[in-house]
Amino acid sequence: MKKINLIIIISSILLLGSCSKSENLRYLSGYWEILSVTKDSDKIKNYPFNGTIDYFTIDKKFTNGFRKKVKPKIDGNFEVNMHQIEFKIKKSKKHFNFLSFDVELSNSIELIYGNGENFIETIVEIDSMNLVIKNSEGYSYKYKRFFPKNYLDE
């Protein structure tokens, strides 16, 4: 019985360790609509409607990118301003040793804005439709994927 429990525990740890945000980083490029802001598990603000959308793009090596605000237009296009903020992507992994196994517990992905480490955001969750980013002040921003729509064709 102890062997079965040990196998279940090891399998669970290895399964959790194999989940990788780094693999999902490819989903960051694109349009994201903010849904809510929380701090310390308290909801600060909900966004039922957004006049601006965050647009992210990253390079093929997943080392650099930029972010800018865009405004959706009724024809499905965007009003784009020239201001964008560039960031560097820093990936780090946390490991621990369990019964002679090196297990990767989690991946951390940071977006570092500006020269040096002026402003840092950490990607908490990312998949094809959802994004959660937490900044260094403890605010978490929950986004959903945004798809432009042409209302003139309806």
N, C-alpha and C positions, 0 to 999 in steps of 0.2 A: 504494500500500500504506500509506503514511504517513497518507493521508486517512482510510482505513478504520479504522486504529488510533485516530486522533484522534476519529472519530465514535463508536467503541465506548467510549472513555474518557469522553467528554462524556455519552453516554447513560447510562452506569453511574453517574456522579456525580449526574446529574439524577434518576435513579431512586432512589438512596439518599437524596437530599435530599427527595424527595417523601414518604417514609415519615414519618408523623407520630404521635407519642404523644399529642399534643393531641387528635387525632380520636378516639383510643381511650379518652380520659379518661372518657367516658360509661360505660365498663364498671366503673369503680371502685365505684359504688353497689352494695351487696349484701353477701352473706356470703362470707367468705374463710377457708379453713382452712390453717393454716401447715403446710408440709411439711418445711422444713429451714432451718437458719441456717448461713451460711458467712462466713468472714473471710479475705481475701487468698487466695481460691481453696481454702482448707482448710475442710472440712466440720466445723462445731462440734457440731451436733446434728441428728438426724433425729427427726421426730415421727410415729411409726406410728399413734398415736391422740391425739385432742385432746379435752380436756374443755371447752375454750372456743373460740369462733369470733370472728373480728374482723368487726364490722359497720361498713361505711362508708356514708355518705350525703353527697351533694353537691347544691348548689343548681343551678337551671336555667342559670345564667350561668357555671357552673364556676369560681366565685371563692372559695367557702367551703364548709365541710362539717364533719362530726364523725365520730368513731370511738368505738366502744364494744365491750366484750367481752360476749358473750352465751353462754349454755350451752344446747346442744340438749337437748330432752327427748324421751322415748320416744314421745310422741304427735305429734311433728313440730313442736311449738311451741318457744319459747325461754324460758328464765328470763333476765330482763333486769334488770340493776341500774340505778340512777339515774345512775351516774357515766358521763360521756362527756367526751371531750376534743375541743375545737373546733380547726379548723385553717383556714388561708388557703391558697389555691392560687396559686403563682407560676409563670408560664410564661415561659421565655426561649428565644430561638433563636440559634443560632450560624451565621453566614454567612461565606462567603469568595468572592472574585472569581476566576473562572477564565476566561481568554480573553474578557473583557468580559461574562461571565455572572455574575449574582449567584446563588450556589448556597447553599441552606439545608442545612447538614450535619446538624444534629440539633436536636431539641427537648428542652428540659429542663423537667421538671415537678417542682416542689418542694411538699411539704406542710409548712407552717410552723405549728408548734404553740405556743400560748401568746401572750402579748403580746410584741411585738418579734420577735426571732429566737431564742427560747429553745431550741427543738429543731427540727431540720430533717431531713426524710426526702426522698429523691429517688426518683421512680418510674423504675426502670431498664427495666422491660418491663411491658406490660399488653395483654391482649386479653380476649376474652370468658371464657376459662377459666383464664388464668395471670396472676400478678402477682408482680413482684419489686421490693422496696423496699430501698434502701440508706440507712442512717442516717449521721450525721456522724462516727460512730466507726469506720466501715468495715464494719459488719456488714450482710450482705445476707440478707433474709428472703424465702423463696420460698413462695408461696401457690398454692392451687388453689381454684377456685370451689366453694362448699359449697351443696348442695341439701338442705333439710330432708326428713326421711323419717318417716312415721308407721309405727312398728313394730307398733302395736296392731291394724292392719288386715290384717296378714299371716296 
